Amino acid sequence: MAPAGVARALARLLGRFTFLAMTADLLDLSPQETEAIWLSLKVAGVATLASCPAAILIAYILARGRFFGHAALNAVAHLPLVLPPVVTGYALLLLFGRRGPLGAFLADHFGLVFAFRWTGAALAAAVMSFPLLIRPMRLSFENIDPRLPKAARSLGAGPFAAFVLVELPLALPGVITGAVLGFAKALGEFGATITFVSNIPGETRTIPAAIYSFMQTPDGDQGALRLSLIAVAIAVAALVVSEALQRRAGARA
């Protein structure tokens, strides 16, 4: 083999070893990084599951209802989308802090504490992601022919049965889209969370807060890069699963 060919082969071999070494380094997660990943998944999952029932109800009311205060309800539901996250986090701290009216009541009567706990991070993520849940759900309900639930009621179904058996299955693609968007937003929530519950390792340090901490630490670039890539991978996986579920729900509908 010519010297040039040998050089090219060695360069390719060296490139492969370098890539493998970089990949192994990126996959070598520290306990703090693993903890932040699992905490983020828990916070985002709880926030999405807790928000979905209220989001479905408000989306349905906004889609079907015509009443005084409709515009006000719509504005309040979408307010976290336009407010600075720090303002939302400060409002949550005033309301659900240990001395806040709602926080003190829930702590005294139910033992439920939000301030500086992972439950507070879930609450902040749920509030910030709420508008993204509502919008696709509302559009799905608005696209349903209103004659279909009326036909179900004419056959003896009550309003609740008509909603559960007719309207909700038809709106399922929008519900799934809203849930995935809400999950993705909750996974990346930072501003309101750090304002409300701070950045406590093992308790409120989610992926965004951990990335921020790594960026403030000398030689923390590798940890920030690892968590960033993992956040991207989780978001892409959620979107792929959402697309598959939407297609399946649309085919059934």
C-alpha positions in Angstrom: 0.0 0.0 0.0 1.2 3.5 -0.9 2.3 5.7 2.0 -0.6 8.1 1.3 -3.1 5.1 1.5 -1.5 4.0 4.8 -1.9 7.5 6.1 -5.5 7.7 5.2 -6.2 4.3 6.8 -4.5 5.4 10.0 -6.4 8.6 10.0 -9.8 6.8 9.6 -8.8 4.4 12.4 -7.8 7.2 14.7 -11.0 9.0 13.9 -13.0 6.0 14.9 -11.2 5.6 18.2 -11.6 9.3 18.9 -15.3 9.2 18.1 -15.7 6.1 20.4 -13.8 7.8 23.2 -16.0 10.9 22.9 -19.1 8.8 22.8 -18.1 6.9 25.9 -17.2 10.1 27.7 -20.6 11.6 26.8 -22.4 8.5 28.1 -20.5 8.4 31.3 -23.1 10.0 33.5 -22.4 11.1 37.0 -24.8 10.3 39.8 -25.8 14.0 39.9 -26.7 13.9 36.2 -28.6 10.7 36.5 -30.5 12.2 39.5 -31.4 15.3 37.5 -32.7 13.2 34.5 -35.0 11.0 36.7 -36.2 14.0 38.6 -37.0 15.9 35.4 -39.0 12.9 34.1 -40.9 12.6 37.3 -41.6 16.3 37.5 -42.7 16.5 33.8 -44.8 13.4 34.1 -46.6 14.4 37.2 -47.1 17.9 35.9 -48.6 16.6 32.6 -50.9 14.0 34.3 -52.1 16.5 36.8 -52.8 19.2 34.2 -54.6 17.1 31.6 -58.1 16.8 33.3 -58.3 20.5 34.0 -56.9 21.3 30.5 -59.5 19.1 28.8 -62.3 20.7 30.9 -61.3 24.2 30.1 -60.6 23.5 26.5 -64.0 22.0 26.1 -65.7 25.0 27.9 -63.8 27.4 25.6 -64.7 25.4 22.5 -68.4 24.9 23.3 -69.4 27.6 25.7 -70.6 31.1 24.9 -71.0 33.0 28.1 -70.1 36.2 29.9 -66.4 36.0 30.9 -65.4 33.7 28.1 -62.7 36.1 27.0 -61.5 36.5 30.6 -61.2 32.7 31.1 -59.3 32.4 27.8 -56.9 35.2 28.8 -56.2 33.7 32.3 -55.7 30.2 30.8 -53.1 31.5 28.4 -51.5 34.1 30.8 -48.4 31.9 31.6 -47.6 31.8 27.9 -47.0 35.6 27.7 -45.8 36.4 31.3 -42.1 36.3 32.1 -41.5 32.9 33.8 -39.9 34.8 36.7 -43.2 36.6 37.3 -45.1 33.3 37.3 -42.6 31.8 39.7 -42.8 34.7 42.1 -46.7 34.6 42.0 -46.5 30.9 42.8 -44.1 31.7 45.7 -46.5 34.3 47.1 -49.5 31.9 46.8 -48.1 28.5 47.6 -45.1 29.4 49.8 -45.1 28.3 53.4 -46.6 31.6 54.4 -48.8 32.0 51.4 -52.6 31.7 51.7 -52.9 28.5 49.7 -49.5 27.1 50.7 -50.2 27.5 54.4 -53.7 26.0 54.1 -52.5 22.9 52.1 -49.6 22.3 54.5 -51.7 22.6 57.7 -54.7 20.6 56.5 -53.2 18.1 54.0 -49.5 18.1 54.7 -48.8 19.1 51.1 -45.8 21.4 50.8 -44.7 23.0 47.5 -42.0 25.5 48.4 -38.5 24.1 47.8 -39.8 20.7 47.1 -40.1 18.6 43.9 -43.9 19.0 44.2 -43.4 22.7 43.8 -41.3 22.1 40.7 -44.1 20.0 39.3 -46.6 22.7 40.1 -44.5 25.4 38.3 -44.0 23.1 35.3 -47.8 22.4 35.2 -48.7 26.1 35.3 -46.1 27.0 32.6 -47.2 24.2 30.3 -50.9 24.6 30.8 -51.5 26.9 27.7 -49.7 24.5 25.4 -52.1 21.7 26.6 -55.2 23.8 26.0 -54.7 25.1 22.5 -54.6 21.8 20.5 -57.3 20.3 22.7 -59.6 23.3 22.1 -59.1 23.1 18.3 -59.9 19.4 18.3 -63.2 20.0 20.2 -64.1 22.9 17.9 -63.6 20.7 14.8 -66.2 18.1 16.1 -69.5 18.4 14.4 -71.9 19.6 17.1 -74.7 17.4 15.6 -72.9 14.2 16.8 -73.3 14.8 20.6 -76.8 16.0 19.9 -77.6 12.8 18.1 -76.1 10.8 21.1 -78.4 12.7 23.5 -81.4 12.1 21.3 -80.7 8.4 21.7 -80.8 8.6 25.4 -77.2 9.5 26.4 -76.7 12.2 29.0 -74.4 15.2 28.5 -71.5 13.5 30.4 -72.0 10.2 28.5 -72.1 12.0 25.2 -68.9 13.8 26.0 -67.0 10.7 27.2 -68.3 8.3 24.4 -68.5 10.7 21.5 -66.6 13.9 21.8 -63.6 12.9 23.8 -62.6 10.0 21.5 -62.9 12.3 18.5 -60.8 14.9 20.2 -58.2 12.4 21.2 -55.5 13.4 18.7 -55.6 16.9 20.0 -55.5 15.7 23.6 -52.4 13.6 22.8 -50.8 16.6 21.0 -51.5 18.8 23.9 -50.2 16.3 26.4 -46.9 15.8 24.5 -46.4 19.6 24.1 -47.1 20.1 27.8 -44.6 17.3 28.7 -41.9 18.8 26.5 -42.5 22.3 28.0 -42.5 20.9 31.6 -39.3 19.0 30.8 -37.6 22.2 29.8 -39.1 24.6 32.4 -36.5 26.7 34.2 -37.4 30.3 35.0 -40.5 29.8 37.1 -39.1 26.6 38.7 -35.9 28.2 40.0 -37.8 31.2 41.2 -40.3 29.2 43.1 -38.3 26.2 44.4 -34.7 27.3 43.9 -32.0 24.8 42.6 -31.6 22.2 45.3 -29.6 19.0 44.3 -31.8 15.9 44.5 -34.9 17.8 45.2 -35.6 20.5 42.6 -32.5 20.4 40.3 -34.0 19.3 37.0 -32.2 19.0 33.7 -32.3 22.8 32.9 -31.2 23.7 36.4 -28.4 21.1 36.3 -27.2 22.5 32.9 -27.2 26.0 34.4 -25.2 24.8 37.4 -22.7 23.0 35.1 -22.3 26.2 33.1 -21.4 28.1 36.2 -18.8 25.4 37.3 -15.2 25.2 35.9 -14.8 22.1 33.7 -18.6 21.6 33.6 -18.9 21.8 29.8 -19.1 18.0 29.4 -21.9 17.6 31.9 -23.9 20.4 30.3 -23.4 18.9 26.9 -24.4 15.4 28.1 -27.6 16.7 29.7 -28.4 18.8 26.6 -28.1 15.9 24.3 -30.2 13.7 26.6 -32.9 16.4 26.8 -33.0 16.6 23.0 -33.2 12.8 22.8 -36.1 12.7 25.3 -38.0 15.4 23.4 -37.5 13.7 20.1 -38.6 10.4 21.5 -41.7 12.0 23.0 -42.6 13.6 19.6 -42.1 10.3 17.8 -44.4 8.5 20.3 -46.9 11.3 20.0 -47.0 11.0 16.2 -47.6 7.3 16.4 -50.4 7.7 19.0 -52.0 10.5 17.0 -52.1 8.3 13.8 -53.6 5.4 15.8 -56.2 7.6 17.4 -57.0 9.3 14.1 -57.5 5.9 12.4 -59.8 4.8 15.2 -61.8 8.0 15.0 
